[in-house]
Amino acid sequence: MSNHQLITGSEAAAELVPASVAYDNHIVPLRILADTLIVAAASPLTTETQERLHFILNRNVRGVIRTAEWIAVRLHELYDDQPELDDADVGVTWYWPNWHWYDGDQFNVKCSGWEGMSHWTGCHEFPPDHADYDMWRWIVSVPQYHRLVDEKEVPGIRRIWRRYVAKCRPTWFLR
């Protein structure tokens, strides 16, 4: 099948777009047509939004118009229908990419969270041999992540990072 014939559905497209990106940009991923992601938005995408999405998602983005109500409902359907939490899954961790520093050659990112009814704060240490060392150095340089990053977003960000590295650097760079 050629790229010109490749069309995938909304759920596959949603896997390419982290929930935070969809909500922050008020877009709903609809389908992938060749190398272009088709998204729904309540108003035409600005050039800045298209460029930002192209950078984050590593693909061209084209918008179609839907109502704001439709966008809200579909975002909920795609990203918020999560299974009920059980008692073992009550913790949450946030990373603070704006608060980072080097300690020798070790990279540190502030983090905090809740475990049960207790709040904690600290930092995550990334020595140079850590698998995510280069990824976190990249994250703090990308304006899209100059906000709290939920630990549940990290796998999606890691996929975006790997696509970025594969496109920009030789495959031996991937750890």
Secondary structure as the mmCIF struct_conf table of DSSP 4:
data_model
#
loop_
_struct_conf.conf_type_id
_struct_conf.id
_struct_conf.beg_label_comp_id
_struct_conf.beg_label_asym_id
_struct_conf.beg_label_seq_id
_struct_conf.end_label_comp_id
_struct_conf.end_label_asym_id
_struct_conf.end_label_seq_id
HELX_RH_3T_P HELX_RH_3T_P1 ASN A 3 GLN A 5
STRN STRN1 ILE A 7 THR A 8
HELX_RH_AL_P HELX_RH_AL_P1 SER A 10 LEU A 16
BEND BEND1 VAL A 17 VAL A 17
HELX_RH_AL_P HELX_RH_AL_P2 ALA A 19 ASN A 25
TURN_TY1_P TURN_TY1_P1 HIS A 26 HIS A 26
STRN STRN2 ILE A 27 LEU A 33
TURN_TY1_P TURN_TY1_P2 ALA A 34 ASP A 35
STRN STRN3 THR A 36 ALA A 41
BEND BEND2 ALA A 42 SER A 43
HELX_LH_PP_P HELX_LH_PP_P1 PRO A 44 THR A 46
HELX_RH_AL_P HELX_RH_AL_P3 THR A 47 LEU A 57
TURN_TY1_P TURN_TY1_P3 ASN A 58 ASN A 58
BEND BEND3 ARG A 59 ARG A 59
STRN STRN4 ASN A 60 ILE A 65
HELX_RH_AL_P HELX_RH_AL_P4 ALA A 68 LEU A 75
HELX_RH_PI_P HELX_RH_PI_P1 HIS A 76 ASP A 80
HELX_LH_PP_P HELX_LH_PP_P2 GLN A 82 LEU A 85
TURN_TY1_P TURN_TY1_P4 ASP A 87 ALA A 88
STRN STRN5 VAL A 92 ASP A 103
TURN_TY1_P TURN_TY1_P5 GLY A 104 ASP A 105
STRN STRN6 GLN A 106 GLU A 115
TURN_TY1_P TURN_TY1_P6 GLY A 116 MET A 117
STRN STRN7 SER A 118 PHE A 126
TURN_TY1_P TURN_TY1_P7 PRO A 128 ASP A 129
BEND BEND4 HIS A 130 HIS A 130
TURN_TY1_P TURN_TY1_P8 ALA A 131 ASP A 132
HELX_RH_AL_P HELX_RH_AL_P5 TYR A 133 ILE A 139
TURN_TY1_P TURN_TY1_P9 VAL A 140 SER A 141
HELX_RH_3T_P HELX_RH_3T_P2 PRO A 143 TYR A 145
BEND BEND5 HIS A 146 ARG A 147
STRN STRN8 VAL A 149 ASP A 150
HELX_RH_3T_P HELX_RH_3T_P3 GLU A 151 GLU A 153
HELX_RH_AL_P HELX_RH_AL_P6 VAL A 154 CYS A 168
BEND BEND6 ARG A 169 ARG A 169
HELX_RH_3T_P HELX_RH_3T_P4 THR A 171 PHE A 173
#
